Amino acid sequence: MKGPFHRFNLVYPWPLRVGSGIYRDVGPVSGYGDGFGRTWTNLPNLSPWTSSSPVREVLFPSPGMRVPYNTLEGRENPNPTYPCSHPTAPAKPPFLTQGGLTWDDGQGVVRVSIGFPVTLMTFARVDTEVLEARVVRLSDGAENPVCAYGSLQYWEDRESWRDVAFRILRAYGAVIVLPHDPLTPGAEYEVYLKARIGSGLWEKTWRFQVEG
């Protein structure tokens, strides 16, 4: 649930058929050479929904939810932090509340924990763009710096994974919001998100809580 790209399948609301798959082999791993064990897993959902406008919103964390996690660390493919570290790479820059922050180690690995991601799916098969985003701790009004993006604001340097990210964001009419700082255990947060979903605007404010 921490990795935003893998989360979408796990919170998919209308699965007609779900099946997991695991593939293993031995081959080259970037940065490590040849002869390493490699594993891929997949959890596909099959659904009849196709639309050019939002069908249903799925927010995570959802309004009123008590989420058991407060951080994101490690590596995910596609890389969710690349557009945050390289904001001039996408066709349109991601929404950043503060420039010059460090989001990963430069190789796509989050070694110093950042905040638990917020995601939106609308199930419109269109391009998406975040226009504004805020994540605020209600106890003191502290705003957590965010990096937020849709399909038009995404990029990463590996073409195959870049294409996967584009397909996911466009297929689900989805956007991702990454808070820079770990969320505070026990705190309540308010999220404001404004995005362009295809040719339409989507806007919402909601709250969730982090378990203590």
Backbone as a ProteinNet text record, in pm:
[ID]
protein_1_A
[PRIMARY]
MKGPFHRFNLVYPWPLRVGSGIYRDVGPVSGYGDGFGRTWTNLPNLSPWTSSSPVREVLFPSPGMRVPYNTLEGRENPNPTYPCSHPTAPAKPPFLTQGGLTWDDGQGVVRVSIGFPVTLMTFARVDTEVLEARVVRLSDGAENPVCAYGSLQYWEDRESWRDVAFRILRAYGAVIVLPHDPLTPGAEYEVYLKARIGSGLWEKTWRFQVEG
[TERTIARY]
80.6	0	84.8	212.6	296	332.9	369.4	407.4	285.3	281	157.3	117	213.3	176.8	120.7	174.4	121.2	-9	-31.4	-153.2	-279.1	-273.4	-394.8	-471.3	-402	-469.8	-527.9	-462.3	-507.2	-632.7	-658.2	-778.2	-880.5	-863.4	-955	-1093.5	-1200.4	-1329.8	-1419.1	-1393.5	-1487.5	-1418.8	-1339.3	-1273.6	-1373.4	-1372.2	-1450.3	-1371.8	-1240.8	-1156.1	-1019.9	-969.2	-840.7	-754.5	-629.4	-537.4	-396.2	-322.8	-182.9	-92.1	22.1	120.3	260.4	347.2	485.9	575.2	676.8	773.3	913.9	996.1	1132.8	1228.2	1345.7	1450.2	1584.8	1689.4	1823.9	1873.5	1922.1	1967.5	2030.7	2057.6	2124.3	2033.7	2091.7	2023.6	2105.3	2039.6	2109.4	2189.4	2317	2404.5	2470.3	2428.2	2482.9	2548.5	2525.1	2586.2	2492.5	2549.8	2470.8	2454.7	2364.3	2354	2287.1	2191.8	2118.9	1977	1926	1787.6	1693.4	1595.8	1500.4	1358.5	1273.3	1135.5	1041.5	935.4	828.5	697.3	613	480.7	377.8	256.1	150.9	17.2	-70.9	-205.6	-303.6	-336.8	-422	-568.6	-640.4	-785.4	-845.5	-955.2	-1027.3	-1161.2	-1192.6	-1314.8	-1367.5	-1500	-1556.5	-1553	-1503.3	-1518.8	-1428.4	-1487.7	-1414	-1494.5	-1430.9	-1500.8	-1400.2	-1447.3	-1362.2	-1384.3	-1470.3	-1493.4	-1496.1	-1473	-1468.2	-1593.4	-1572.4	-1680.8	-1704.9	-1597.3	-1604.5	-1469.9	-1469.8	-1343	-1304.8	-1180.5	-1125.3	-1003	-1016.7	-909.1	-843.3	-712.2	-642.9	-526.9	-522.6	-621.3	-757.9	-862.9	-997.9	-1043.3	-1147	-1195.8	-1230.6	-1177.2	-1204.7	-1123.7	-1038.6	-962.6	-853	-825.8	-708	-606	-502.8	-405.9	-291.8	-248.5	-146.7	-3.3	17	152.1	169.5	294.2	320.4	437	501.8	620.7	618.9	708.6	742.1	893.2	943.5	1086.9	1111.7	1237.3	1272.6	1257.2	1235	1226	1093.8	1037.4	920.9	943.2	896.4	896.7	752.7	711.5	783.9	827	925.8	982.4	889.5	830.2	737.3	804.6	933.8	1000	1075.5	1088.7	1170.3	1121.4	993.1	952	972	976.7	1000	1145.2	1236.8	1379.8	1423.2	1342.8	1375.8	1252.8	1211.6	1084.4	1081.2	1196.9	1196.9	1188.6	1192.7	1192.2	1055.2	944	814.1	769.5	664.9	607	558.2	501.2	462.3	524	571.5	635.9	534.7	577.8	488.5	455.9	351.3	319.8	410.3	493	585.2	558.9	541	523.3	657	764.8	897.4	1001.5	1079.3	1183.2	1309.7	1396.6	1527.7	1531.7	1420.6	1419.8	1474.3	1525.5	1576.4	1466.9	1436.8	1330.1	1382	1502	1560.4	1711.8	1781.3	1928.5	1990.7	1910.5	1959.8	1952.3	1926.6	1911.5	1770.6	1679.5	1541.4	1508.9	1601.8	1578	1555.9	1444.3	1415.6	1481.2	1599.8	1674.9	1639.9	1607.8	1558.2	1407.1	1331.5	1186.3	1120.7	1024.1	937	796.8	699	565.1	486.5	384.9	296.6	218.6	220.6	156.8	4.4	-50.5	-194.1	-224.1	-327.6	-358.8	-507.4	-534.9	-671.5	-685.6	-794.3	-835.8	-975.6	-997.1	-1129.5	-1186.1	-1102.8	-1143.3	-1185.8	-1139.3	-1152.8	-1025.1	-1036.7	-918.7	-866.8	-805.2	-760.6	-631.5	-565.7	-449.2	-493.4	-402.1	-432.2	-319.5	-354.7	-257.1	-298.4	-206.9	-234.3	-209.2	-309	-298.4	-259.3	-301.4	-269.4	-288.9	-205.6	-218	-159.6	-224.2	-175.5	-200.8	-107.5	-125.4	-89.2	-189.1	-172.2	-202.5	-113.2	-137.5	-227	-341.1	-442.4	-406	-325.8	-296.9	-226.8	-143.4	-69.5	-69	-140.3	-147.4	-22.1	69.3	194.1	166.9	215.4	197.4	318.4	293.2	397.9	428.4	552.5	582.6	546.7	485.7	442.2	498.2	505.2	526.7	406.4	332.8	209.6	206.6	157.8	160.2	54.6	19.1	-62.3	19.6	-48.6	21.9	102.2	51.2	121.4	245	256.3	365.9	462.8	449	535.3	647.9	760	872.9	966.2	1033.7	1150.7	1242.2	1369.5	1469.3	1466.3	1396.6	1386.3	1259	1275.1	1160.8	1052.2	1090.8	990	903.3	966.2	889.9	814.3	869.7	798.5	667.4	672.7	551.9	450.1	497.7	406.7	336.2	411.7	352.7	248.2	279.6	182.2	53.7	66.7	-51.7	-135.9	-71	-143.8	-217.5	-146.8	-207.6	-321	-303.1	-407.2	-524.8	-498	-606.1	-698.8	-643.2	-722.9	-762.2	-722.9	-747.7	-694.8	-568.3	-512.9	-409.4	-390.2	-282.6	-220.7	-97.6	-20.9	28	16.4	67.4	166.8	291.5	393.9	426.9	392.9	441.6	591.5	666	810.6	849.8	782.9	820.8	731.3	787	703.4	584.7	469.7	352.7	368.4	304.4	319	221.6	270.1	178.6	78.6	-46.7	-152.6	-212.9	-155.1	-202.8	-313.9	-398	-500.4	-451.7	-474.6	-429.4	-547	-535.6	-631.4	-560.9	-623	-568.3	-657.3	-595.4	-666.1	-601.6	-684.7	-633.2	-720.7	-656.1	-723.6	-649.9	-723	-658.6	-743.4	-675.7	-744.1	-751.6	-872.9	-895.7	-952.1	-867	-908.5	-933.7	-1055	-1089.3	-1163.7	-1186.9	-1263	-1176.3	-1231.4	-1162.8	-1221.1	-1133.3	-1173.2	-1111.7	-1190.2	-1141.7	-1206.4	-1125.6	-1182	-1089.7	-1151.5	-1080.2	-1131.3	-1042.6	-1084.5	-977.7	-1012.4	-923.5	-906	-789.5	-762.8	-670.2	-652.2	-570.6	-464.8	-349.8	-242.5	-250.9	-244.3	-248.7	-126.6	-148.1	-41.7	48.3
-120.7	0	127	114.9	234.4	283	191.9	231.7	276.7	402.3	451.4	378.9	339.4	273.7	133.5	62	-69.8	-60.8	50.8	66.6	64.3	121	137.5	6.1	-101.9	-230.4	-280	-247.6	-299	-229.8	-107.1	-35.7	-23.9	-101.7	-101.7	-147	-69	-97.8	-198.4	-229.3	-314.3	-432	-510.8	-619.7	-727	-759.4	-872.1	-1001.7	-990.8	-1108.3	-1061.2	-1124.5	-1086.4	-1210.9	-1202.5	-1314.5	-1264.5	-1328.3	-1288.9	-1374.8	-1319.7	-1392.9	-1360.9	-1460	-1442.2	-1504	-1429.1	-1478.1	-1461.4	-1564.4	-1558.5	-1607.3	-1543.9	-1592.1	-1542.3	-1568.3	-1521.1	-1439.8	-1317.3	-1232.5	-1105.8	-1011	-886.8	-797	-731.2	-631.4	-503	-393.2	-267.5	-227.3	-201.2	-159.5	-272.7	-397.9	-512.1	-616.6	-610.9	-706.6	-819.5	-928	-1042.9	-1147.3	-1239.5	-1357.9	-1337	-1246.2	-1223.2	-1276.5	-1328.6	-1373.3	-1254.6	-1262.1	-1153.2	-1207.1	-1125.2	-1165.6	-1053.2	-1088.7	-994.8	-1052.1	-965.7	-1006.8	-911.9	-960.1	-878.2	-914.8	-816.7	-839.3	-766.6	-827.3	-756.7	-759.7	-655.4	-648.6	-632.8	-700.3	-685.8	-618.8	-512.2	-436.9	-378.9	-358.6	-305.6	-154.3	-82	62.6	132.3	206.4	294	422.5	535.3	663.7	773.9	882.7	999.6	1104.4	1074.4	1164.6	1082.8	1144.8	1069.6	986.4	862.1	768.6	757.8	750.1	735.8	776.6	844	882.6	781	738.3	652.3	723.3	774.7	844.6	749.3	761.9	684.7	768	789.9	748.8	814.1	739.9	788.3	880.1	960.3	1051.9	977.5	1027.6	968.9	845.1	801.1	678	698.3	593.2	587.2	498.5	559.6	485.8	435.8	310.9	254.7	290.4	363.8	397.8	549.8	592.9	737.2	772.8	672.1	698.3	618.6	658.9	583.1	574.4	455.4	436.2	320.2	304.9	195.6	233.1	133.9	151.5	95.6	164.2	113.2	133	38.9	51.7	52.1	158.4	279.3	362.2	448.3	530	649.3	655	765.1	897.3	897.9	1022.6	1091.2	1027.5	1086.3	1225.5	1246.5	1382.5	1485.6	1442	1535.1	1580.2	1487.2	1518.7	1583.6	1565	1618.8	1690	1800.3	1863.5	1922.5	1940.6	1994	1884.3	1756.9	1646.7	1620.9	1626.6	1597.2	1705.7	1672.9	1770.6	1893.6	1871.1	1979	1948.5	2049.8	2022.4	1974.6	1891.8	1853.7	1974.9	1963.5	2069.1	2051.2	2150.4	2147.9	2268.5	2245.6	2358.7	2416.8	2341.7	2390.8	2324.3	2401.8	2346.8	2314.4	2234.9	2205.8	2100.8	2029.3	1925.9	1794.3	1709.7	1578.3	1474.7	1399.4	1300.4	1157.2	1135.8	1001.3	1015.1	901.5	904.1	934.4	974.5	999.6	879.4	760.4	636.9	579.4	660.1	614.9	541	537.6	469.1	573.8	563.2	653.9	596.8	647.7	597.6	675.9	803.4	884.1	897.2	842.5	830.3	963.5	957.6	1070.3	1033.7	1119.4	1096	991.6	937.8	837.6	901.3	840.6	901.3	908.2	1008.6	1023.6	1002.3	925.2	895.9	917.3	945.5	960.4	881.4	803.5	741.2	790.8	825.6	869	778.3	689.4	592.6	656.3	779.1	840.2	808.6	752.6	713.6	835.2	926	1053.7	1095.6	1197	1254.6	1335	1344.7	1413.4	1511.2	1613.6	1714.6	1772.2	1772.9	1835.1	1984.6	2063.6	2209	2266.7	2201.2	2248.5	2133.1	2127.6	2023.1	2073	2034.8	2068.2	1950.1	1927.3	1830.8	1904.4	1925.7	2011.6	1932	1939.4	1879.5	1973.5	1925.3	2012.8	2062.5	1987.9	2027.2	2161.9	2193.5	2320.6	2394.7	2342.6	2408	2395	2304.5	2288	2223.1	2288.1	2235.6	2152.5	2029.8	1938	1966.6	1998.5	2021.1	1898.7	1920.5	1808.4	1818.4	1702.8	1688.3	1611.5	1669.4	1608	1610.6	1504.2	1496.4	1400.8	1426.8	1336	1285.7	1230.2	1169.4	1271.8	1393.8	1496.8	1549.2	1519.1	1571.5	1462.6	1344.6	1232.6	1210.5	1166.2	1123.9	1036.8	945.2	880.4	836.2	809.4	790.8	653.1	555.9	422.6	416.1	403.5	415.5	313.2	188	83.7	113.7	154.9	186.5	318	409.6	534.8	505.5	415.1	378.8	311.4	228.9	164.4	270.1	368.2	474.2	552.4	587.2	659.1	577.8	448.1	363.3	359.9	347.2	340.3	470.5	582.4	710.7	744.9	713.4	742.6	646.3	518.9	419.7	445	494.3	515.5	662.2	751.1	892.7	934.5	898	903.1	1013	1052.5	1143.3	1094.4	1140.3	1100.2	1225.8	1225.7	1334.8	1274.8	1321.8	1274.4	1383.9	1366.3	1457.9	1435.3	1542	1525.6	1472.5	1516.8	1478.1	1365.2	1271.4	1166.6	1226.2	1163.4	1209.1	1177.3	1255.5	1241.4	1137	1032.3	932.6	997.4	958.2	1010.9	1141	1202.7	1333.1	1318.7	1421	1429.3	1526.1	1491	1572.4	1611.2	1729.7	1774.7	1784.1	1726.3	1726.7	1812.4	1900.2	1973.1	1935.6	1898	1855.6	1912.9	1976.9	2029.1	1977.5	1914.5	1849.9	1867.5	1860.3	1856.1	1710.2	1660.9	1523.3	1530.7	1504.8	1528.2	1676.3	1712.3	1853.2	1914.2	1833.9	1883.1	1907.5	1984.6	2012.7	1926	1878.7	1799.7	1866.9	1882.5	1953.9	1895.1	1875.9	1818.6	1847.4	1861.1	1870.4	1759.8	1686.1	1579.9	1559.4	1480.9	1458.5	1310	1275.5	1139.8	1148.5	1037.2	1034.4	924.9	950.3	850.4	782.3	649.9	578.5	614.7	622.1	657.4	540.7
0	0	0	35.3	40	-99.8	-189.4	-324.4	-402.6	-450.3	-512.2	-639.5	-723.1	-848.3	-823.7	-724.7	-693.1	-614	-549	-468.4	-553.3	-674.1	-753.4	-770.8	-800.3	-816.1	-685	-573	-443.8	-393.1	-438.7	-394.8	-508.3	-612.6	-726.9	-681.1	-708.8	-646	-718.1	-847.5	-921.2	-989.3	-925	-997.4	-1040.7	-1168.5	-1217.3	-1202	-1217.4	-1205.2	-1158.4	-1056.9	-1001	-990.7	-1032.6	-1020	-1005	-918.3	-898.4	-984.6	-1022.1	-1101.1	-1054.9	-1056.5	-1016.4	-1123.4	-1166.2	-1265.2	-1210	-1222.2	-1173.1	-1282	-1289	-1376.9	-1325.2	-1400.7	-1367.9	-1486	-1459.9	-1568	-1515.3	-1603.2	-1561.3	-1478.5	-1380.7	-1299.8	-1308.2	-1348	-1367.4	-1244.1	-1265.6	-1156.9	-1082.1	-1109.6	-1036.7	-1127	-1257.2	-1348.3	-1384.3	-1438.8	-1485.4	-1374.6	-1398	-1313.6	-1179.8	-1173.1	-1048.1	-1060.6	-949.8	-947.8	-956.1	-1045	-1063.9	-1043.7	-985.5	-960.1	-1000.2	-1071.2	-1104.4	-1052.1	-997.9	-955.3	-1014.8	-1028.4	-1087.3	-1024.6	-1013.1	-960.5	-1051.6	-1166.7	-1262.6	-1223.8	-1260.4	-1247.3	-1385.9	-1410	-1535.6	-1505.1	-1576.8	-1549.9	-1680.3	-1692.4	-1816.1	-1825.4	-1723.6	-1721.5	-1821.4	-1910	-2000.4	-2013	-1989.6	-1993.4	-2019.3	-2079.7	-2100.1	-1992	-1893.8	-1781.5	-1653	-1537.1	-1411.1	-1387.2	-1347.5	-1319.5	-1169.3	-1094.2	-948.9	-891.8	-779.4	-717.9	-610.7	-613.9	-509.7	-453.5	-332.9	-263.9	-165.1	-152.7	-50.4	2.3	135.8	234.4	206.5	235.2	210.1	322.8	299.4	403.6	532.5	644.2	774.4	807.7	718.9	741	844.9	922.7	1010.1	938.8	883.8	802.8	892.1	876.6	966.4	929.2	820.9	775.3	773.5	788.5	782.5	690.7	629	548.3	418.2	328.7	208.2	202.3	179.6	163.5	67.5	24.9	-65	-211.7	-295.2	-441	-491.4	-589.3	-660.4	-808.9	-888.8	-1034	-1083.2	-1155.6	-1195.9	-1074.8	-1098.4	-992.2	-961.7	-842	-812.9	-781	-750.1	-709.2	-822.3	-939	-1046.3	-1086.9	-1112.7	-1153	-1042.3	-917.7	-806.7	-804.3	-833.6	-836.1	-966.2	-1074.6	-1206.7	-1262.8	-1202.4	-1240.7	-1381	-1444.9	-1581.1	-1686.4	-1644.9	-1741.1	-1804.6	-1728.9	-1790.9	-1888.9	-1965.3	-2057.2	-1981.8	-1863.9	-1773.9	-1637.5	-1566.3	-1437.6	-1334.3	-1239.1	-1130.1	-1043.8	-965.1	-869.7	-748.3	-720.6	-607.2	-518.5	-388.9	-299.1	-255.8	-275.1	-238.4	-326.8	-396.9	-482.9	-406.3	-469.1	-413.6	-305.3	-281.3	-178.9	-235.3	-148.6	-187.3	-165.6	-271.7	-265.5	-266.4	-319.9	-321.8	-327.6	-346.6	-344.6	-480.5	-577.6	-712.5	-803	-744.1	-820.5	-806.7	-755.3	-742.8	-614.9	-519.9	-392.8	-283.9	-213.9	-103	22.4	54.7	171.2	297.6	284	394.7	375.6	467.1	450.5	417	323.4	294.5	342.8	317.8	370.1	291.6	357.8	297.5	182.1	62.6	-54.7	-44.5	-110.4	-128.1	-276	-307.1	-447.5	-475.7	-602.3	-652.5	-781.4	-790.9	-916.6	-950.8	-1078.3	-1123.3	-1232	-1288.8	-1390.9	-1521.5	-1544.6	-1676.7	-1754.3	-1869.7	-1947.5	-2025.9	-1950.3	-2006.5	-1937.6	-1992.5	-1926.3	-1804.6	-1708.1	-1583.2	-1549.1	-1470.1	-1429.2	-1294.2	-1198.3	-1068.5	-1079.5	-1041.4	-1044.8	-909.2	-801.7	-667.4	-569.8	-467.3	-365.6	-234.4	-124.9	9	102.2	193.7	301.6	430.6	516.6	634.4	761	859.9	991.4	1070.8	1114.1	1171.3	1310.7	1384.8	1522.8	1531.4	1432	1435.5	1302.6	1203.6	1072.9	988.9	1028.4	953.5	817.9	712.2	577	537.6	495.6	452.5	304.7	268.9	126.9	42.8	-72.7	-155.2	-296.5	-360.1	-504	-555.6	-649.8	-697.8	-849.8	-909.3	-1055.8	-1109.1	-1235.2	-1313.5	-1431.9	-1531.2	-1644.6	-1724.4	-1737.3	-1814	-1741.8	-1612.5	-1530.7	-1486.8	-1545.3	-1504.6	-1604.9	-1553	-1636.1	-1552.8	-1617.4	-1558.1	-1670.2	-1637.5	-1742	-1805.7	-1748.6	-1808.8	-1892.5	-2022	-2113.1	-2084	-2056.9	-2037	-1914.2	-1804.1	-1683.5	-1698.2	-1776.4	-1804.5	-1876.7	-1972.9	-2047	-1955.4	-1863.1	-1767.6	-1682.8	-1634	-1551.5	-1629.5	-1755.3	-1837.6	-1851.5	-1878	-1895.6	-1768.4	-1653.2	-1526.6	-1499.3	-1507.7	-1475	-1571.3	-1699.4	-1797.8	-1786.8	-1761.9	-1754.2	-1636.6	-1526.4	-1406	-1386.4	-1477.2	-1455.4	-1320.1	-1294.5	-1159.4	-1142.2	-1015.7	-978.1	-847.9	-822	-703.7	-632.3	-499.6	-415.5	-316.5	-321.2	-228.9	-127.7	1	102.9	124.8	144.8	160	296.8	402	537.4	587.3	665.7	724.1	799.6	788.5	861.1	1010	1093.8	1237.8	1291.8	1358.9	1416.7	1511.7	1496.8	1580.9	1532.7	1431.4	1384.7	1281.1	1272.1	1168.3	1061.5	935.4	822.9	734.9	675.6	575.9	441.8	340.9	205.1	116.6	40.2	-65	-197.3	-292.4	-422.4	-532.7	-629.1	-747.4	-869	-960	-1074.6	-1199.7	-1312.7	-1441.4	-1484.7	-1501.7	-1545.3	-1686.3	-1786.1	-1923	-1944.2	-1987.2	-2009.6	-1891.2	-1785.8	-1672.4	-1550.3	-1454.9	-1329.2	-1219.1	-1131.1	-1013.4	-891.5	-784.4	-666.3	-541.8	-435.9	-313.7	-195.3	-78.2	48.6	140	202.7	294.7	402.1	503.4	616.6	643.8	696.2	742.8	862.8	931.4	1051.4	1040.6	1097.3	1103.4	1239.6	1239.3	1366.5	1452.1	1583.4	1675.4	1712.9
[MASK]
++++++++++++++++++++++++++++++++++++++++++++++++++++++++++++++++++++++++++++++++++++++++++++++++++++++++++++++++++++++++++++++++++++++++++++++++++++++++++++++++++++++++++++++++++++++++++++++++++++++++++++++++++++

